[in-house]
Amino acid sequence: PIAMSQTFVIPDIHGRLDLLERGLAEIAARSEGETDTVVTIGDYVDKGPASKGVIERLMRGVGERLALVTLKGNHDAMMVEALRDPSKMKEWLAKGGDEALASYGGEAARVPQSHLEWLDRLRLFHLDAHRLYVHAGVDPGAPLDLQREETLLWKRYPKGQPEGFGDLHVVHGHDNDPDGPVLLEGRTNLDTLAWRTGRLTIGIFADERPGGPIDFIVVKGAAAPH
């Protein structure tokens, strides 16, 4: 039988290179075809210990057999803004940027330009036949080309709000739920606060089948020290 193509979705990593590495290894083991895709839905940096390492790992790609789509999260955007505009530095550091900066040796000047450019160029959403992948959420009343960046990066849905985007199932992170993932009719929220809980939940979606995930890869590591 021909393997069905799958999309593996990795939510908010926040500097947890350990969980990312193990997640990618599990994905490689589960992937069956040449047509599988990995979508990372943003927030690579801040809060956890290895922001620099996470960016380096994703910049290297995920091998020949898997396509990689890297989306932008609000923390990725904040890091770029803070490093280009010193007036935004204090706010970024207060929201977990202190940990990101520490991973580069503590000085803004030591963040390579290539890392900033990579963060800056990240896409805001990804679309396939049945789903829309985005960091935070989408305005169901506006067409895709008129969505505001602020919505895509920062939106929080009302709790239990099941709405997707027309016929498309929305797959997002951003609004963490340690007891997640949150599975609703029109959307799936994969963010289980992995940087703190040590539990990263990767969604597996069958490309030919509409709706939510068919399975998960759950990576468990150490919880963050309090």
N, C-alpha and C positions, 0 to 999 in steps of 0.2 A: 504493500500500500504506500501511496505517496504521502510523505509527512505534510501535515497542515502547517502553514506558516504561522508563527506566533510572535507576539510583541511582549517583551518583558519590561515592566515599568519600575524604575528605582526612584523612590521618593527622597525627600530631604535627608541629605547625608551629614551636613554640618560638621565637616572635619573628621568624621569617623572612617578613616582610611581602612582600618581593620575590618569593619563591616562591609565596606565597598568591595575590598579584595575578595572576601569570602562570598559575597553575593555574585560577583562576576564569575568566580570559579563554579558556583552552583548553576548559574545560567549556562555557562559553556557545557556543563555536563548534561543539562536538560534540553539543550538546543539540538534539533534533529535535522534541520534543513539548511540550505544556503540562503534562505529567504527570511530568516528571523531578524527581528529588530530589537535593539535595546533603546528605550527612551528614558533618559534621566530628567526628572522634572524640577530641577533647580534646587537652590540653597545648598551649594557645595561647601560653603565657607561659614565661618563664625561658630562660636560656642564650643565645638569639639576641639580636640588637640592638633589635628593635622590638616588644616585647610590647604596649605601649600602642597602636601603630598596628594591630596584628593585631586587638585587641579592637574598636577603632573601626571597622575594616573589616567585621568580622562583625556588629557591631551595626547597621550600615546595611543588612544583608540582601544578597541576590544577585539582585535584580531581580524583575520580576513573573512571569516564566515559570517560574522554578525555585522549588521549595519548599526551605527551609533547615532542617535539624535540627542543632542544636549540642549535642554531648554533653560531659560533664565528664571531665577528666583529673585525675590525682593532683596535677600541678603547679598546676592551676587551684584545686583545693581547698586546697593548701598556701598559696597566695598569700592567699586569703581568711582562712584561719586566722591567718597571721602578722600580717596587718594589723588583725585584731580582737583578737589576744592577743599582746602584746609578748614573752611568754616563748617563743613559737614563731618569733620573727623570726630568731634566729641560725641555726637549722637551715635555714630557707627560703633565706636569703642564701647559705648554703654549697652549696645544691643548684641554683644558677642564678638565684635571686631577686635577686642583686646586679645582674644585667643587666636584669631586669624593672624594678627600682626606678630604675635609671639612665635608662630610657626615659621615666620620668615626671619627670626632673629630680633624682632622687636622694633625694627626701624622701617618706616614707610619707604625709604630710599632703596631698601633691599628687595622690594617686590618687583620682579622682572616685568618690563614693559609687555613682554609676550603674554604673561598671565593676565594683565589688565585688558589687553586686546582680546584675548580669548573670552574673558568674562563679558566684555562689552558686546561681542559679536553673537552671543548666544541667542537662539531664536525664542520668540515669545509663546509660540504654540506649535503643535504638530497635528496633522490631520491624516486619518486614513479612511477607509470605506465606511466604518461604523463608529469611529470614536474621535474625540477631540482631546488632546493631551495638553495640559497647561499647568503652570505652577499653582495658582491660587483659585482661579475660577473665571467665569465668563458671564457677560451680561446677556441673558437669553433674549432680550428685546432688540439687540443691535446686531447688524451683520458683522461677520468676522473682520472685514477690512475696516470697520469703524469702531472696533473695540478699543477702549483706552488702555494704555500700558499699565496705568495704575490699577485698573480692574484685574487684568491678567496676572499681575504680580502680588496684589495685596488683598483681593476680595476675601471676605469671610461669608459663607452662606449661613442663613438662619438655620439653627439646629434642626436636622430632620427634613430640610427642604429637598424634595426628591428631583427637582427639575434638572434636566440635562440641557442640551442645546438643539432644539428641533428634534430630529430623529437620531442625533448623535449622542452617544453616552460620553459624559465628561469624566476624565481621569485626572485627578489632581492631588496635591499635598497641601502644604502650608499651614493648615488649621489642625494642629496636632491633637490626636486623641490616643493616649497611652493604651486605651482598651480597644483601639481600632484593629483592623481597618473598618471604615464606615461604608457599608454597602447599601446603596439606595437604588431606586428604580432607574433614575436618569444619570446618576453619577456615583463614582467610587472615590473615596478619600483614603489614600494609602499611608498618610503620615502618622506613624505610631511613636513619635518623639524619640527616634532611634538614638540620637546623640546622648540622651540622658538614660533611657531605659535599657539600651543595649540590644533592643529588638527591632531589626529592620525588616519591613514587610514589602516584598517585591511582588507585584501583581503579574499574572500571566494571562494574556488575552489571546483568544483564537481569532486570527485575522478574518476568517470567513464568517464568523458568528457575531451578531450584534450583542450589545449589552455588556454586563460586567465581567469580572475575571472568571476564568475556568479553574484557576488554581492559584496557589501562592508559594513563594519560597520565603521561609522565615529564617533569617540569620540571627543567631543569638550570640552576643558577646557580653563583656563586662558592662555593668551599669556605670554611669559617671559617678565619681566620688562626690559626696555632698559637702 
